[in-house]
Structure formats: C-alpha cells, structure tokens
C-alpha cells in the first residue's frame, strides 16, 4: 500500500499544509471530526474540511487530489467495511508539535492514520496527514 504524506520539503506527494486557523480546536477534536466526516460524508469532503481554512490549498490541488484518490481506494472490495478508529499513540515534541496515530478498523486489515499538528502562534493547525498499513513502525 502506498503512503501519501503532506509535507513541505519533499516532492509532489509531500507538501506542507498549514491551517491558518482552527479556532480553538484541539488536535484530537480535529482528528475526531475528520473520522466522523469520513464515515458520514465521505473521503473527498472530509479531506476538504480537514484543510478548509488553509489559504495555501489553492497551490496544492494535485497533491490533495492524489491523497483523496488513495484514500478512496480503501473500498469495500479492498479492505472491507470501516468500523471506526482508535487512538493508539500520541507523541509530543515540546508544547507546540504533536503526532496522533490512529488505527482505522476495517474488515480485512487495519490502516494507520497519522496526523501531525503544529501550534506556531497559539492556535493548532494541521501540518501533515498520512495513512498506510505500516504498524511495525509504531513498535
């Protein structure tokens, strides 16, 4: 399974996506909102909403389209039904950077979702989002 990272210092699939504002949202509440929307309104809209306040998204439409296409590839035929998610790891780097790793529960196999949040100026913003099946890296 391919991994798609959104991070600024790498090629097309790696692109920094910083939200300019996530008005008083915590990283966990933002991730929870993403998963609820993923289940209720689908991949495309949940990703759009994850990055909705990022004014730089207009420059990143190809990378976001790729991310959506890959996540939409997690079909019933490929991984089975999605049953939910659970937080499996939280790592902080100081007070202003946090990694949240979630296990996405599917019939066939689990999928790892990683959210990175950064708080440069008092407000949390999404910095990176990825998914894959590489749980060994969590050990």
Residue pairs with C-beta under 8 A, 6 or more apart in sequence:
1 111
1 132
1 133
2 70
2 132
3 130
3 131
3 132
3 134
4 13
4 66
4 67
4 70
4 130
4 131
5 13
5 14
5 128
5 130
6 14
6 15
6 16
6 17
6 60
6 63
6 67
6 128
6 129
6 130
7 14
7 15
7 16
7 127
7 128
8 14
8 15
8 16
9 16
12 62
12 63
12 66
13 63
13 66
15 60
15 63
16 56
16 127
16 128
17 51
17 54
17 56
17 57
17 60
17 126
17 127
17 128
17 129
18 54
18 56
18 118
18 125
18 126
18 127
19 51
19 52
19 53
19 54
19 125
19 126
20 53
20 54
20 55
20 125
21 53
21 123
21 125
22 30
22 53
22 123
22 124
22 125
22 126
23 123
24 123
25 33
25 124
26 124
27 98
27 100
27 115
27 117
27 124
28 87
28 100
30 50
30 115
30 117
30 124
30 126
31 87
31 100
31 102
31 113
31 115
33 49
34 46
34 49
34 50
34 115
35 46
35 84
35 85
35 102
35 104
35 113
37 45
37 46
37 49
38 46
38 82
39 82
39 84
43 68
43 71
43 72
44 68
44 72
47 64
47 67
47 68
47 71
47 129
48 64
50 126
50 129
51 57
51 64
51 126
54 125
54 126
57 64
67 129
70 131
71 131
74 82
74 106
74 111
78 108
79 106
79 107
79 108
79 109
79 111
80 106
80 107
80 108
81 106
81 107
82 104
82 105
82 106
83 105
83 106
83 107
84 104
84 105
85 102
85 103
85 104
85 105
85 113
86 102
86 103
86 105
87 100
87 101
87 102
88 101
88 102
88 103
88 138
89 99
89 100
89 101
89 138
90 98
90 99
90 100
90 101
91 98
91 99
91 101
92 98
92 99
93 99
95 119
96 118
96 119
96 120
97 116
97 117
97 118
97 119
97 127
98 116
98 117
99 114
99 115
99 116
100 114
100 115
100 116
100 117
101 112
101 113
101 114
101 115
101 138
102 112
102 113
102 114
102 115
103 110
103 111
103 112
103 113
103 135
104 110
104 111
104 112
104 113
104 131
109 133
110 133
110 135
111 131
111 132
111 133
112 131
112 132
112 133
112 134
112 135
112 137
112 138
113 129
113 130
113 131
114 128
114 129
114 130
114 131
115 126
115 128
115 129
116 126
116 127
116 128
116 129
117 124
117 125
117 126
117 127
118 124
118 125
118 127
119 125
